[in-house]
Amino acid sequence: MSLAAVLTQTLMPKIGGGRIPAADLLMAGDGARQQVRTNALQHLNQENTFTRKQGSFTLERLLDLGR
């Protein structure tokens, strides 16, 4: 129950040079906690869509919004 969220960050190339930070955020619900407990980490991306209302987002979704 101590897992509240999972955040990953990376630096992406910026148009015109330099880099810009980009991130994924998974707000941990019961499903995500169960996936971590059972080491079924391949299913965490699916949990991200289930917890979108709680604030979860993916890097891919953020990049799509920027188009």
C-alpha positions, 0 to 999 in steps of 0.5 A: 500500500505504500506505492503511490505513483511511478514516474519515469523521466527522459530527455528528448531532443528539442526542435532547434537544438537542445533537449526537453524533459518528458515523462510518464506518470502512473498513479498507483491504484489497486491494479497497478500494485497487484501487477508490481507484486506479481512482477507482471510489469508488462501490464502497467501500461494498461493500468495507466489508461485505467488511472487517467482520471487520477492524473496518470499520463504517458509520454506518447499521449503528451507527444500526441497532444503537442502536435 
